[in-house]
Amino acid sequence: MSHPPSFLRDILCRRFELSHAEATTYLNAFHRHEFDADQVFVQAGSICHHLGIIEEGLMKCTFVSHDKEVIHEFLAEGSFATSYASFLTEMPSSKRLVCLEPTVVWVANRQDLIKLVQDHPFVQRMTDRVNRQLFLLLHEQLRSVRLDSAEQRYLALLEHRPDLAQRIPQYLLASYLHVTPETLSRIRRNLQAAARS
C-alpha cells in the first residue's frame, strides 16, 4: 500500500498547525489515484462524495452555463480538490473539476472523512479553518473583480501564483481574470513594453 508523500503531510502541518502524527492520521484515510489530462474529477450535476489532495498536476474548477465555461479557480500541487458546497449539502454540484495535466490525487470518501471527524477532534478544527480560509478567499476574489483593473488582477496573479502563467493556456487565464483573451494579450504587451522602456 502506498503512502502520501511527506511534502503533503508537511503542508497540512503548516496550514492547520497539526503535529506530524495528526497529519499522518488524516492522510491515512486517502488513497492514490492517477488521472489523465482532460479527465473529470468532479462532474457538474452530480453529487460530490469525495475530497482530494493534489500530489502532482493541475485542475481547473469551472462553472458551466449555456455551454459557456467560466473558470472559478485553478488547483495545483498541495491543493484540496472538491466541490465543497456539494460535498457539504449533498446536492448536485454546480462546479466541474477537470485535470489540465496528468494528475496524481489522494482521495478520501465522505464516510471515511465523517469517521475521522468523529474519532479525532483535530479534524473538526481543520474543517473550521478551511471554512474561514474559503470565506476570506471568496471575499478577496469578489473585491478584486469589483474594484481592481484587469491589469491589477493579472499582476496579482503573477505575484501570488507565478506558475499558473506558464502552465495554463491564455484563454483559460483570461476567463479566470474575467477578461477576453484579446484584453489579456494587450495587458501582456503593455507590461512587456513598460519593462523595456
Disulfide bonds with the S-S distance in Angstrom:
none
